[in-house]
């Protein structure tokens, strides 16, 4: 019997991030989804000419749009189950 697992996003250590990405990871509690403005639970990092650029995602938009948008710098979606009344976003 064989089992398959879904491919995972590459995880980047905070020390490897540029200043803007490190700042976003440090402020995840206050970040907002770049797509809809809801609370962000995931920060991805995409390369750019100016250096690593962080993108913040609510849980919904990360699942529908953000999964292919770079390496995951921080993912606190597990806190959704711990926070009573927390919303995953749009």
C-alpha positions as CSV (number, residue, x, y, z in Angstrom):
1,X,0.0,0.0,0.0
2,X,1.5,3.3,-1.0
3,X,0.6,6.7,0.3
4,X,1.3,10.0,-1.3
5,X,1.8,13.3,0.4
6,X,1.1,16.7,-1.0
7,X,4.2,18.7,-1.9
8,X,5.1,21.2,0.7
9,X,6.2,24.8,0.3
10,X,9.9,25.5,0.9
11,X,10.4,27.1,4.2
12,X,12.9,29.9,4.6
13,X,14.6,30.7,7.9
14,X,14.0,34.2,9.1
15,X,17.7,34.8,9.2
16,X,17.9,34.3,5.5
17,X,15.3,36.9,4.7
18,X,15.8,40.5,3.7
19,X,15.1,43.3,6.1
20,X,11.5,43.9,4.9
21,X,10.7,40.2,5.0
22,X,12.2,39.8,8.5
23,X,10.1,42.8,9.7
24,X,6.9,41.3,8.2
25,X,7.6,38.0,10.0
26,X,8.2,39.8,13.3
27,X,5.0,41.7,12.9
28,X,2.8,38.8,11.8
29,X,0.4,39.4,14.6
30,X,-0.4,42.8,13.1
31,X,0.0,41.9,9.3
32,X,-3.0,42.1,6.9
33,X,-3.6,40.0,3.8
34,X,-2.3,41.8,0.8
35,X,-5.2,40.5,-1.2
36,X,-8.2,41.3,1.0
37,X,-7.1,43.1,4.2
38,X,-8.1,40.4,6.6
39,X,-5.7,39.2,9.3
40,X,-2.6,37.5,7.8
41,X,-1.6,34.1,9.0
42,X,1.1,33.3,6.3
43,X,4.0,35.4,5.0
44,X,5.7,34.2,1.8
45,X,8.8,35.7,0.3
46,X,9.3,36.3,-3.5
47,X,12.6,37.4,-5.0
48,X,12.7,40.8,-6.6
49,X,15.4,43.1,-8.0
50,X,15.3,45.1,-4.7
51,X,15.7,42.0,-2.6
52,X,13.3,39.5,-1.0
53,X,9.7,40.9,-1.0
54,X,7.2,39.6,1.6
55,X,3.6,39.0,0.8
56,X,1.1,38.5,3.6
57,X,-1.9,36.2,3.2
58,X,-5.0,35.3,5.2
59,X,-5.6,31.6,5.4
60,X,-8.2,31.6,2.6
61,X,-6.1,33.6,0.0
62,X,-3.0,31.6,0.8
63,X,-4.8,28.4,0.0
64,X,-6.4,29.8,-3.2
65,X,-3.7,32.1,-4.5
66,X,-0.6,32.3,-2.4
67,X,0.7,28.7,-2.4
68,X,2.7,29.2,-5.6
69,X,3.9,32.7,-4.7
70,X,7.3,32.0,-3.1
71,X,8.9,30.4,-0.1
72,X,6.9,30.4,3.1
73,X,8.7,32.5,5.7
74,X,6.1,32.1,8.5
75,X,2.9,30.2,8.9
76,X,0.8,30.5,12.0
77,X,-2.4,29.0,10.6
78,X,-2.3,26.4,13.4
79,X,-3.3,29.3,15.8
80,X,-6.7,29.4,14.0
81,X,-7.8,26.3,16.0
82,X,-6.5,27.8,19.2
83,X,-8.2,31.2,19.0
84,X,-11.9,31.2,19.8
85,X,-13.9,33.1,17.2
86,X,-10.9,33.7,14.9
87,X,-11.6,34.2,11.3
88,X,-9.5,32.7,8.5
89,X,-10.2,35.6,6.3
90,X,-12.4,36.1,3.2
